Amino acid sequence: MNEDYRDQGAGDESQNPSSERTVVSPPRTGDDRVDAAVAGLSLLPGLPAEEHVTVLEEVHGRLRDILGELSEGRS
């Protein structure tokens, strides 16, 4: 065990991370396209972890496309 993190042991069963999570809506950005893309992250809590990558890649792709349009001068 790493002495720097001795109070954060992996075997601490008194903590249940899923019961302590709070889902928070992301703040609005002012760009409806960005807000719609980021809203896709709201799917994550209901999905198995192995499906998270697909959602994250989709959101990332949408945001990348928006940035590409902005850099080309289209909006």
Secondary structure, DSSP 8 states (H G I E B T S, - for coil): --GGGGGG-TT-TT--HHHH---------S-HHHHHHHHGGGGGGGS-GGGHHHHHHHHHHHHHHHHHHHHTT--
